[in-house]
Amino acid sequence: MTYMPNGKQYIVLSISGGTYLGELLAFQLQGRRLNMRSSGSMAFGMLACSLAGVGVALLAQGATKPGHERVPPYREPSPYMSTTEIQTELRKLDPKLVASRTGGAIDFAKGKAVGVVRRRMTGPQYAITHTRAVEYMIVIKGTGTLVTGGTLIPPTIDSDPYPNTNPNATIRSDVGVRGGLARRIGPGDVVVNLPGTPHWLSQIDGAIDYFEIQIPNMDPAPGIERAEVLPAPAAAR
């Protein structure tokens, strides 16, 4: 590209590669001779950059294919919680709740995203089946033994009869899981509990924190037996 600041004509080149990555060089035209000067010390270098950028933008706009000139609507930045924020909120939980069979939990970016961060302590835990929900578990801190698969060992707790009228019911057992697979889990491990799959933290080494996301209204894969659902009671007349 050529420019004529202060009545002098220059050719400006952008060099990329080797030791000249991103360097602009200007060649002043003096008759048949070229005088090479570094643009780093010349004001017209800034002008060259601006004009070159405008030229590239206009070229890109002109090359846009039909149907590609629009983009999806604006969105706010993604919900985020730092490790410090998560641990600060977990420390605020009632210790009695954390030590219970349900464990304690905080909402992840409350009101902006699905999911909770749950903390459980050493002690008896419920064995759980979500009849029509997929549950993701991402371990953040601590270790333990997680048993998945098989069946819940009856009886189920008083609030969780099976079959249930709620198609998205959570069914819990105080006893544990029969016929499942035990795995040691720790930070960075990811577990996906598919609909109807029992899962049970049979052992916790002190405490364990994990990110939990549940997606309801999900059926098992074709060919896998569905959980039974009782008909809803008839409305009183």
N, C-alpha and C positions, 0 to 999 in steps of 0.2 A: 504494500500500500504506500502511496506517496502523499506527503503533506508539505505545505509551504508556510511555516510560521516565520514571521519577521522577514518576509520576502525571499527566504532561502528554501530551496527544494530539497526534501529528504525522502529516502525510501526507508520504511520501518519494517523490520523482520522480527517475528517471534520465534525464538529457538527453544526447542524442548528436546532434551536428551543429553547424555554425558554430564559434563560439569556445568552446562549452561541451561539447566532446567528452569524454564519460566523466564529466561533473560530476554529483554528487548534490545535490539541493536539498531542504530540509525546510521544510514549512509548519506552523507551530504553530497549532493551532485555539484561538482565544480568542473564544468566543461566535460572532459572525458575522464576525469579522475574522480574516485570515490574516497571521501574522508570518513572513516569509521569512528564513531563515537559511542560511548556507553550511554544508554538512555537513563541510567540511574542518576546521572548528574544533570539531566536536561529536562526542562519543564515540559517540552512538547511530548516527552515520553508518556506523561499522564494523559495528555490529549489523545495520543495514539491508542492507549489502552481503552479509553472510553469509547472512541469511535469504532475500534475493532469489536468491542463487546456488543455495541448496538448493531453492527453489521451481522454478527453471528446470530443475535436474537431475531432480527428481521428475516434472515435466511431460514432459521428454524421454523418461524411462523409460516413462511411461504411454502415450506415443505410438508406442513401438517396434512395428513390424509383426512378426508371427510369422515365424520363420526369419531374423530380422535381429538377434537378441539375442546371438549368438555371434560371435567373431572368431577368426582363425587363431592358432596357438600362438605363444608368446613366442620371439623370436630375439635373438641377440647383435647389437650394432651392426655395420654393414657393414665389411668389410675396407678398410683405407685405408693409403696410403703417401704422405707428403708429397714434394714435389719435392726437398727437402733429404735426406730418407731415401733416395730413389732414387739421387740422385747420389753420396751417400756409399757406398752398396753397389756401384755401378758402378765407382767408383774402386778398389775392393778386387780387382777382377778381374785375372787374369794378363794383362799386356799382350800376351804372345805369343798367347794364346787370342783376345783381342779382334781382333788383327791377322790371324787365320787366316781361311780361307774360311767357317767356320761363325759367326764372331763369338763374343762372350761374352754370357752372360745371367744375370740374377738372378731368383729366384722372386718373384712378386708376392704379398705377404702369405702366406708359405710355410705350407702346410698348411690354409689357410682359403679360398683362391680359385684358380681356374684362371688361367693366363697367366704370361708372363715379360716382363721388360723387357730388350731385347736392344740391345747396342752393337756396331756394325761400323765398321771403319776403311777408309780408302782402300786399295785393292788388289784383286786378283782375288777374285770372289765366286762361289759356286755358283749356277747357275740351278736352280730347284727346282720340282717338281710333287708335290703331296700328292694321291694318287689318290682318297681318300675322306674328305677333311677340308676344312672351311671354315676359313680363316685370316683373322683380323682384324689389321690393322696400323694403329696410331695413332701418328703421328710426334710425339715429344716435343721433340726437339732435333736440330738439324743439317739438312742438305739433301742431296739426291742425285737421281739419275735411276733410276726404276723402270720396267722393261719387263715388261708382262704380256700374256698371250695367246700365240697362235702355238703353236709346238712347241719342245721342247728340242732342241738340236743335239747329235747323238751324237758320241762315245760317252758313255754314262753311266758313272759311277765304279764301281770294282770291287765295292763293297758294295751297289750298287743295280741289279741286273739287272732288265730289264723284258721280258716280264711277270714278276710276282713272286707268290710264294705268299701273301704278306701282303696282304689286301684293303685295308689302310690304309697301304700302303707309301709312303715318301717316295723319289722318284726324282730324282737330282741329276746335273747335267752340269757338267764343268769349262769347257765352251766358251761356252755362252750360250743365247740364245733366237732362233729364226728366225720372222719374220712377226708379232712382237708389236708392241704400242704403247708407245712411250717417253713417260713423263710426269715432269716435275719435281715432287718432293714435298718438303714442309717441315713445320715445327711446326703442329699442328692438323689436318693432312690425314689422311684415313681411307681405307684401301684394304681391300676384301674380296675375297680370293682364293677363288673358288669351287672345288669339287672338280675336280681334274685341270687347273687353270689354271696354266701356267708363270708364274713370277715371278722376276725377276733384277735386283738392284741393279747396273746396268752402270757406274755412276759414283757415288762418294761424295765429298763435298766435305770432306775431313778426317775427320769422324766423324759418325755418325747414331745416335740413340737412338729406339727405338720400342717401344710396348707391343704384345705379340703374344699372341693367343688362338687356340688351335686346338680345333675341335670335330670329333671323329672320327665315323666311321660315317655319313657324309652322302653321299647319292647326288646326281649331277647332276640338273638339271631334266629332266622327261620329254622325250624326243626327242633328248637329247644323248648322244652315244656314251659308254659306260662304259669305264673302264680295264680291260684284260684282267687276269685273275687266274689263275695256274697252280694246278692241283689240288695239294693238300697231299700230300707223299710218303706212301706206305703205311707203316704202322707195322711195324717189324721183328718177325719172329716168333721 
